[in-house]
Amino acid sequence: MSQRRVHVIGAGLAGLSAALQLSLSGEKVIVYEAAPFAGGRCRSFLDRELGCRIDNGNHLTLSGNAAVQDYLYLTNAIETMGGPGAPVFPFVDVANNERWTVRMNEGLLPWWIFDKKRRVAGTKPRDYLSMARILAAREGDTAGALLDKNNPLYRRFWEPFIIGALNTEPDIASAALLKGILVQSFAAGGKACVPLIPKVGLTETFITPCLNVLRQHDVEMKYYHRLRAMLWEGDTVRELDFNGNAVEIDAKDWVVLALPAWFMREMLPQVPTPTDFRAIINAHYRVEAPDDGAGFTGMIGGYAEWVFLRGGVASVTISCAERHKGIPVREMADLVWREVAALLHMDPARVPPHRIFLEKYATFAATPAQNRLRPASFTGWNNVALAGEWTATGLPSTIEGAIRSGIKAAQVVMRWK
Ligand SMILES: Cc1cc2nc3c(=O)[nH]c(=O)nc-3n(C[C@H](O)[C@H](O)[C@H](O)COP(=O)(O)OP(=O)(O)OC[C@H]3O[C@@H](n4cnc5c(N)ncnc54)[C@H](O)[C@@H]3O)c2cc1C
């Protein structure tokens, strides 16, 4: 009898993670991707104007992200990850140029909180009790409602952390999703909080090594394959239509849909999906600034939130970019450069060659209402499983969530042998 096939649609991290799990378990896997390359929102590319490779957005993961770690081990990519090698987070307050570095200790007991030189500047140990409030959060709680905005830790930690990690305004951000991140990081001690940043780029860490393993396991990658329609017979998919090319789905075959939420809404409106999204701006400046620290700096109180330095490029993340809708791109480039120049001790008046990208649908809005719209991987249909960071992972839109969703979808498929 011929082997069943699993058709994975979408070669972002969710699809690649599903394909990896399935192929390592001996399944025959075919991956279909609309673009001529894999990676989706997590990829690098050559920018001809800047003359160098850049990531489509700065991506920070932490050593406590268990699914990311497993994925990197399975794809032999762990050595491609760099970063400070310790749980350290440098910050600068844009308002007064005050600088400090949070230096967590490695064990579970957070004694760094009691050391003035290790905690957030201007905060007291008791301020950190707010962490317990988030860890006790319930499903419908918002982070804003559980935190005291007048507390110094709010402006210098909670606000940037929530906006950076959830890409959602703290007042409406889901405290339960924030808790999902805290459980894997700060609540698990310093060992779980070592920042991990690709040494070369997102593609070199998350995509190419995975594609190599998939190739070794005879996974077929079909690029330029945009799914247009699905032919159903009751609760079973019988045919996939890629721009008029039909792929028949045999009786025992499975389909994993690892597509973005907005596309799923059009394609299968009966599947609940998040409906509200948040944009991220990424500004890349060509600068020859030495990286004399962790490789990144958190910026408090400005437009820039995180500045990453790598390979002669300073890349800046601006989350919840809708907040800056009225600012023309050119003006934004100047405003952000002023902050970066102050950080790097460079001339604020001489804006170097730069590129500004707006990712309009960067993540779903991590609110309690949107979180309720996220479906499980198991659909109830006979041969379809769902993956994607927007499915019910217990995390906001992250690399960890995307990889986790792929594992869940693979588990659904393997359960129905
Ligand atoms: C600017 C930016 C910064 C980010 N920063 C971080 C960060 O610091 N840390 C972090 O953990 N996460 C971060 N994220 C989130 C992270 O990138 C995503 O959660 C993750 O990459 C989503 O993976 P995915 O596979 O679920 O979706 P996608 O990456 O969107 O993959 C979906 C794939 O499906 C393909 N596709 C779409 N339509 C079709 C079709 N009809 N037929 C076939 N294929 C199709 C797409 O081309 C794509 O390859 C960031 C995202 C952005 C945009």
The ligand as an SDF file (V2000), in Angstrom:
LIG
                    3D

 53 58  0  0  0  0  0  0  0  0999 V2000
    8.4740   42.9530   11.9010 C   0  0  0  0  0  0  0  0  0  0  0  0
    8.2340   41.7490   12.7610 C   0  0  0  0  0  0  0  0  0  0  0  0
    8.9310   41.6030   13.9670 C   0  0  0  0  0  0  0  0  0  0  0  0
    8.7220   40.4810   14.7650 C   0  0  0  0  0  0  0  0  0  0  0  0
    9.4510   40.3440   15.9090 N   0  0  0  0  0  0  0  0  0  0  0  0
    9.3680   39.1910   16.6060 C   0  0  0  0  0  0  0  0  0  0  0  0
   10.2320   38.9580   17.7230 C   0  0  0  0  0  0  0  0  0  0  0  0
   11.0630   39.7840   18.0890 O   0  0  0  0  0  0  0  0  0  0  0  0
   10.1280   37.7770   18.3840 N   0  0  0  0  0  0  0  0  0  0  0  0
    9.2300   36.8140   17.9990 C   0  0  0  0  0  0  0  0  0  0  0  0
    9.2110   35.7490   18.6150 O   0  0  0  0  0  0  0  0  0  0  0  0
    8.3700   37.0260   16.9550 N   0  0  0  0  0  0  0  0  0  0  0  0
    8.4150   38.1710   16.2560 C   0  0  0  0  0  0  0  0  0  0  0  0
    7.5900   38.3940   15.1850 N   0  0  0  0  0  0  0  0  0  0  0  0
    6.5200   37.4100   14.8920 C   0  0  0  0  0  0  0  0  0  0  0  0
    6.9760   36.2080   14.0580 C   0  0  0  0  0  0  0  0  0  0  0  0
    7.7050   36.6320   12.9340 O   0  0  0  0  0  0  0  0  0  0  0  0
    5.7290   35.4400   13.5830 C   0  0  0  0  0  0  0  0  0  0  0  0
    4.9450   35.0820   14.7010 O   0  0  0  0  0  0  0  0  0  0  0  0
    6.0520   34.1660   12.8270 C   0  0  0  0  0  0  0  0  0  0  0  0
    7.0710   34.3550   11.8770 O   0  0  0  0  0  0  0  0  0  0  0  0
    4.7640   33.6960   12.1180 C   0  0  0  0  0  0  0  0  0  0  0  0
    5.0090   32.4790   11.4420 O   0  0  0  0  0  0  0  0  0  0  0  0
    3.8090   31.7430   10.6780 P   0  0  0  0  0  0  0  0  0  0  0  0
    4.3910   30.5850    9.9710 O   0  0  0  0  0  0  0  0  0  0  0  0
    2.7100   31.4990   11.6440 O   0  0  0  0  0  0  0  0  0  0  0  0
    3.2420   32.8070    9.6360 O   0  0  0  0  0  0  0  0  0  0  0  0
    3.9500   33.4290    8.3290 P   0  0  0  0  0  0  0  0  0  0  0  0
    5.3640   33.7230    8.6100 O   0  0  0  0  0  0  0  0  0  0  0  0
    3.0780   34.5540    7.8920 O   0  0  0  0  0  0  0  0  0  0  0  0
    3.9030   32.2570    7.2600 O   0  0  0  0  0  0  0  0  0  0  0  0
    2.8050   32.0170    6.3990 C   0  0  0  0  0  0  0  0  0  0  0  0
    3.3450   31.5380    5.0570 C   0  0  0  0  0  0  0  0  0  0  0  0
    2.2360   31.2150    4.2110 O   0  0  0  0  0  0  0  0  0  0  0  0
    2.5090   31.7130    2.8960 C   0  0  0  0  0  0  0  0  0  0  0  0
    1.2240   31.9010    2.2190 N   0  0  0  0  0  0  0  0  0  0  0  0
    0.3360   32.9100    2.4050 C   0  0  0  0  0  0  0  0  0  0  0  0
   -0.7510   32.7190    1.6180 N   0  0  0  0  0  0  0  0  0  0  0  0
   -0.5420   31.5590    0.9380 C   0  0  0  0  0  0  0  0  0  0  0  0
   -1.3070   30.7960   -0.0030 C   0  0  0  0  0  0  0  0  0  0  0  0
   -2.5080   31.2010   -0.3990 N   0  0  0  0  0  0  0  0  0  0  0  0
   -0.7880   29.6370   -0.4840 N   0  0  0  0  0  0  0  0  0  0  0  0
    0.4520   29.1910   -0.0880 C   0  0  0  0  0  0  0  0  0  0  0  0
    1.2090   29.8840    0.8130 N   0  0  0  0  0  0  0  0  0  0  0  0
    0.7170   31.0360    1.3190 C   0  0  0  0  0  0  0  0  0  0  0  0
    3.2690   32.9930    3.1540 C   0  0  0  0  0  0  0  0  0  0  0  0
    3.9960   33.3990    1.9970 O   0  0  0  0  0  0  0  0  0  0  0  0
    4.1600   32.5920    4.3260 C   0  0  0  0  0  0  0  0  0  0  0  0
    5.3870   32.0450    3.8900 O   0  0  0  0  0  0  0  0  0  0  0  0
    7.7560   39.4980   14.3810 C   0  0  0  0  0  0  0  0  0  0  0  0
    7.0360   39.6750   13.1780 C   0  0  0  0  0  0  0  0  0  0  0  0
    7.2740   40.7660   12.3740 C   0  0  0  0  0  0  0  0  0  0  0  0
    6.5040   40.9070   11.0960 C   0  0  0  0  0  0  0  0  0  0  0  0
  1  2  1  0
  2  3  1  0
  2 52  2  0
  3  4  2  0
  4  5  1  0
  4 50  1  0
  5  6  2  0
  6  7  1  0
  6 13  1  0
  7  8  2  0
  7  9  1  0
  9 10  1  0
 10 11  2  0
 10 12  1  0
 12 13  2  0
 13 14  1  0
 14 15  1  0
 14 50  1  0
 15 16  1  0
 16 17  1  0
 16 18  1  0
 18 19  1  0
 18 20  1  0
 20 21  1  0
 20 22  1  0
 22 23  1  0
 23 24  1  0
 24 25  2  0
 24 26  1  0
 24 27  1  0
 27 28  1  0
 28 29  2  0
 28 30  1  0
 28 31  1  0
 31 32  1  0
 32 33  1  0
 33 34  1  0
 33 48  1  0
 34 35  1  0
 35 36  1  0
 35 46  1  0
 36 37  1  0
 36 45  1  0
 37 38  2  0
 38 39  1  0
 39 40  1  0
 39 45  2  0
 40 41  1  0
 40 42  2  0
 42 43  1  0
 43 44  2  0
 44 45  1  0
 46 47  1  0
 46 48  1  0
 48 49  1  0
 50 51  2  0
 51 52  1  0
 52 53  1  0
M  END
$$$$
